[in-house]
Amino acid sequence: MKALLFERPVWFATGPLVWEEEPQEMEDFTYHQPVLAAEVVELLTPHPGSVVVDGTVGGGGHTEMILKTGADVLALDQDPEAIEQAREELAHFGGRVTLRQANFRNADKVLDELGVQKIGGALLDLGVSSRQLENATRGFSMMRNGPLDMRMDPRTTITAADIVNRSTEEALTRLFRDLGEEPAARRIASLIVKMRKDSPFTETLQLARAIEKVVGRHGRRHPATQTFQALRMEVNDELGALEQGLRVLTARLEPGARIAVITFHSLEDRIVKNFIRDHSREWLDRPEWPEPRRNPEYDLRAITSKPVEPGENEQRLNPRSRSAKLRVAEKVG
């Protein structure tokens, strides 16, 4: 079924925010097309009889491809809508796929509940789904009015509105600058603090229009893109979850099993790159030490020396994939 988007400008969630002059038709809320799917399966090397953790199942695209290799999958997602969508899409695989609503940072707890000690692989796709972005009631969209929410997991308590209305000007400036990489961070924070004295921010378009007053419109990118990104990352503690999730999942890998991570943000990619680097050094050496010491964190071997990026064909078919970077590492014995 198709729905007519009548609000202008229209934003397509498959890539950077753009302004469109005329209403477009697009499918009702869907999850994004899996990015780098073939490369993930090739580099993750799942095999029959193993259990692979997909920590961000979304609509189930990557999970389905892993299941087709013969491996079983524990599919996690903190978004209950994603779990229900994946349950529907993957029902024909029966008991070979287990779905749980959970943040991948808590994968060890789910594995303990299931009695699984070691896993044959792990995947994290850190992109935000089109379904989440297009659904106004979730509060992610700058083009569709809804509550200023942005929670991936509705069970969490802090919303974007809480952050916008309660944080100091200095805290907002740091947030927009550090997580959003927004050049106008201080001016945006100053305007928010001034405007919220008269009327607290409760809706997405209310905030988006305020930001537009500061940034203005330049090209096809929505002026509130980076600020909304920063708020979403803060609400869901995305960087903290990534750091914890990498440790938890790596610890559960059996020797020879691999972890694959797809990032869409430079801060995320840096965390993954540094984690693999730090866990791939067998020996550590410092000038003040009499001799090198074994690295207590050594448990990985980097499979990708540089991140794998989508080819021209995938970028053309799925513009959202343009900023994707895939890094893979293997557990050492």
Protein Blocks (a to p, Z undefined) as FASTA:
>chain_A
ZZddfbdcdddfkbccdddfbdcddddddddddehklmmmmmnopaehiacddfblmnom
mmmmmmmnopacddddfblklmmmmmmmmmmnmmmbccddddfklmmmmmmmnopabdcb
dcddfbdcfklmmmmknopafkbgcddehpablmbmbdfklmmmmmcfklmmmmmmmmno
paklmmmmmmmmmmmmmoccfbfklmmmmmmmmnopghjbdfklmmmmmmmmmmnommmm
mmmmmmmmmmmpcghiacddddfbfklmmmmmmmmmmmmpmbdcdfklmbdcddfklcbd
cfblbacdddfklmmmmmmlmmgccddddddZZ
